[in-house]
Amino acid sequence: MAKASLTTYRGKRNFSKTPEPAGAVDDEAGSRFVVHKHHATADHYDLRLELDGVLKSWAVPKGPSLNPADKRLAVATEDHPIDYIDFEGVIPQGEYGGGPMIVWDTGDWAPMGDPHQDLAKGAFKFRLAGDKLGGGWMLTRLKGRPGDNGKDNWLLFKEHDTAMDTQTDILAARPESVKSGRRIEDLVTPATPAKPGKLLPGKLAGARKTPMPATIELQLAGTGTEPPKPSRGADWLHEIKFDGYRTLAFVEGADVRLVTRGGLDWT
């Protein structure tokens, strides 16, 4: 097995801007794992296993499943530092992997064979002992295809054992961080609302000053059996016709009048 390196990891990041750890290769053997939930361009999950002083990492777009029938794509990514196990926060937009990240699950793992040989041959079995994930798991390498663009693609799936669950969607049932209890949505900074601008009717194109009308003919919906062709409802919005009264609001300076469809002043 080639000596572990963080060169690729560090080359993709500006540590003066990102809160991610720069870290170092840890020569002490460990057996921890972490699954991050990460919202970058889209929600995905990252499986990371401690091996050879780094975290071997796979991006899992649809996340892990406790159902052995679910085979999930797992794309091998660059090794991460051991310190990344505890990382939870927001990577600034514009930086590599910009977006919020939570520690979705963590715990210990153990290989079910020689991990180096199994990774090399593309059939890697291991056990997890986390808060949400447990039992045996399998990573199997897919054969390269022309459209893979050099990506190292694997399939991640659950082994048949007592930790499997064919009924529960663990991602939906347990969306929170095991570190902080927060959901990934809690880390997203709300957008700053735009300041409302002043409406100046006189500056609207085609506007002209005229006396306030006493009444206006209401625009009424017509009945029909189907939307006009050729749309057949493809680009139409529909709403229920509720009983009630239609009124017009006439606003002139500080004066407001409410007038019914029949011309009655209900102010």
C-alpha positions in Angstrom: 0.0 0.0 0.0 1.4 3.4 -1.0 2.3 5.7 1.9 -0.6 7.9 2.9 -0.4 11.5 1.9 -2.5 14.7 2.4 -1.0 16.5 -0.5 -4.1 16.4 -2.6 -6.3 17.3 0.3 -4.2 20.4 1.2 -3.8 21.4 -2.5 -7.6 21.8 -2.8 -8.0 24.1 0.2 -7.1 27.5 1.4 -6.7 27.2 5.2 -6.7 30.9 5.7 -10.4 30.9 4.5 -11.8 27.4 5.4 -12.3 26.2 9.0 -11.3 22.7 7.9 -8.3 21.2 9.7 -5.0 21.1 7.8 -4.0 18.1 9.9 -1.1 15.7 9.5 -0.6 12.0 8.9 -1.1 10.3 12.2 1.3 7.4 12.7 -0.7 6.0 15.6 -3.0 3.3 14.5 -6.7 4.0 15.0 -10.1 2.4 14.1 -12.5 5.3 14.1 -15.0 6.2 11.3 -17.2 9.1 10.5 -20.1 9.7 8.1 -20.5 13.4 7.3 -23.6 14.9 5.7 -22.5 17.7 3.4 -24.5 20.2 1.4 -22.2 21.5 -1.3 -23.7 21.7 -4.8 -26.2 19.1 -3.5 -26.8 17.0 -0.3 -24.5 14.0 -0.1 -22.8 11.9 2.5 -19.0 11.2 3.0 -17.9 7.9 4.5 -14.4 8.1 6.1 -12.5 5.2 7.6 -9.3 5.7 9.7 -6.4 3.7 8.0 -2.7 4.3 7.7 -2.8 7.6 9.6 -5.5 9.2 7.4 -9.2 8.9 6.7 -9.9 6.9 3.5 -12.9 8.7 2.0 -15.8 8.0 -0.3 -18.5 10.4 -1.3 -21.9 8.6 -1.2 -24.5 10.8 -3.1 -27.6 9.0 -1.8 -26.1 8.1 1.6 -25.9 4.7 3.3 -28.9 2.4 3.7 -29.6 -0.3 6.2 -31.4 -2.3 3.5 -29.0 -4.8 1.9 -31.0 -4.5 -1.4 -29.9 -0.8 -1.7 -26.6 -0.5 -3.6 -25.3 3.0 -3.2 -22.7 4.6 -5.5 -19.6 5.6 -3.5 -16.9 7.6 -5.2 -13.4 7.5 -3.7 -12.0 10.9 -2.9 -8.8 12.2 -1.5 -7.5 11.1 1.9 -8.5 13.4 4.8 -6.6 14.1 8.1 -7.7 12.3 11.2 -8.8 15.6 12.7 -11.6 15.7 10.2 -13.5 13.1 12.2 -14.7 15.9 14.5 -15.2 18.6 11.9 -18.6 20.2 11.8 -19.3 23.6 10.4 -19.7 25.7 7.3 -17.1 25.8 4.5 -17.3 29.3 2.9 -18.9 29.6 -0.5 -16.3 29.9 -3.2 -14.0 27.4 -1.4 -13.6 23.8 -2.3 -16.7 21.9 -1.1 -18.4 25.2 0.1 -21.4 24.5 2.3 -22.5 23.2 5.7 -21.4 19.9 7.0 -22.5 17.8 10.1 -21.2 14.7 11.8 -24.1 12.5 10.9 -22.6 9.3 12.5 -19.3 8.3 14.1 -17.9 5.3 16.0 -15.4 2.5 15.5 -14.8 0.2 12.5 -13.0 -3.1 11.9 -11.9 -4.8 8.7 -13.2 -8.3 8.0 -10.0 -9.2 6.3 -6.7 -7.5 5.3 -7.9 -4.0 4.5 -5.0 -3.2 2.2 -5.4 -6.4 0.1 -9.2 -6.0 0.0 -9.0 -2.4 -1.1 -6.5 -3.3 -3.8 -8.6 -6.1 -5.2 -11.8 -4.0 -4.9 -13.8 -6.2 -2.5 -13.6 -4.6 0.9 -15.7 -5.9 3.8 -15.8 -4.2 7.2 -17.9 -3.7 10.3 -19.2 -0.5 11.8 -20.2 0.3 15.4 -21.7 3.7 15.3 -24.8 5.4 16.7 -26.8 4.9 13.5 -24.9 2.4 11.4 -23.8 -1.0 12.6 -22.9 -4.5 11.5 -21.2 -5.7 8.3 -20.8 -3.5 5.2 -19.3 -4.0 1.7 -17.5 -1.8 -0.7 -17.0 -3.3 -4.1 -15.2 -1.5 -6.9 -17.0 -1.0 -10.2 -15.2 -1.5 -13.6 -14.2 1.7 -15.2 -16.5 3.1 -18.0 -15.8 5.7 -20.6 -18.0 8.3 -18.9 -16.4 7.9 -15.5 -13.7 10.6 -16.2 -11.2 8.7 -14.2 -13.3 8.5 -11.1 -12.8 5.5 -8.7 -16.4 4.3 -8.4 -17.5 1.7 -5.8 -20.8 0.4 -4.5 -21.6 0.5 -0.8 -24.2 -1.8 0.7 -25.2 -3.4 3.9 -24.5 -7.1 4.7 -27.3 -9.4 5.8 -27.1 -9.5 9.6 -28.9 -8.4 12.7 -28.1 -4.7 12.1 -29.9 -4.6 8.8 -33.3 -2.9 8.5 -35.4 -3.2 5.4 -38.2 -0.9 6.7 -36.5 2.2 8.1 -35.0 5.0 6.0 -32.2 5.8 8.4 -31.4 9.1 6.6 -34.9 10.4 7.0 -35.4 8.9 10.5 -32.2 10.3 11.9 -31.2 13.5 10.1 -29.4 15.1 13.1 -25.7 15.3 13.9 -24.6 12.9 16.6 -22.1 15.5 17.7 -24.3 18.6 18.2 -27.9 17.4 17.6 -28.3 20.0 14.9 -29.6 19.3 11.4 -27.7 20.5 8.4 -30.4 23.1 7.8 -29.5 24.7 11.1 -26.1 25.6 9.8 -27.4 27.5 6.8 -27.2 31.2 7.2 -30.6 32.8 6.3 -30.4 35.0 3.3 -30.6 38.7 4.0 -33.9 40.0 2.8 -33.8 42.7 0.2 -34.9 46.2 1.3 -38.2 47.1 -0.2 -38.0 49.9 -2.7 -40.3 52.9 -3.0 -43.0 52.5 -5.5 -43.2 55.5 -7.7 -46.2 55.0 -10.0 -45.4 58.0 -12.1 -42.1 56.5 -13.2 -43.7 53.3 -14.5 -43.5 52.9 -18.3 -46.7 54.2 -19.9 -48.0 55.7 -16.7 -50.2 58.9 -16.9 -51.9 60.9 -14.3 -55.7 60.6 -14.4 -58.5 61.1 -11.8 -59.2 58.2 -9.5 -62.1 56.1 -11.1 -65.3 55.7 -9.1 -65.3 51.9 -9.9 -63.5 49.4 -12.1 -64.9 46.4 -13.8 -63.6 43.3 -12.0 -61.6 40.7 -13.9 -63.7 37.5 -13.5 -62.7 33.9 -14.1 -64.6 32.0 -16.8 -65.7 28.4 -16.7 -64.4 25.6 -18.9 -64.1 21.8 -19.2 -60.4 21.8 -20.0 -57.5 24.2 -20.4 -57.0 25.8 -23.8 -55.1 23.7 -26.3 -52.3 22.8 -26.8 -51.2 23.0 -23.2 -53.8 20.6 -21.7 -52.8 21.9 -18.3 -49.1 21.4 -18.6 -48.2 25.0 -17.7 -51.4 26.0 -15.8 -52.1 26.7 -12.2 -55.4 25.7 -10.7 -57.2 26.8 -7.6 -60.5 26.0 -5.9 -63.4 28.5 -6.4 -64.4 29.5 -2.9 -67.7 31.3 -2.2 -67.3 34.9 -0.9 -67.3 38.5 -2.0 -65.0 40.2 -4.5 -63.9 43.7 -3.5 -61.6 46.4 -4.9 -59.4 48.5 -2.8 -59.0 52.1 -3.9 -56.0 53.9 -2.4 -55.6 57.6 -2.9 -53.0 59.1 -0.6 -54.2 58.3 3.0 -57.7 57.5 1.9 -58.8 53.9 1.3 -62.2 52.7 0.0 -63.4 49.1 -0.3 -66.0 48.7 -3.1 -67.9 45.5 -4.0 -68.4 44.0 -7.4 -71.9 45.6 -7.4 -70.5 49.1 -6.6 -71.4 49.1 -2.9 -69.0 51.0 -0.6 -68.1 48.6 2.2 -65.4 50.7 3.7 
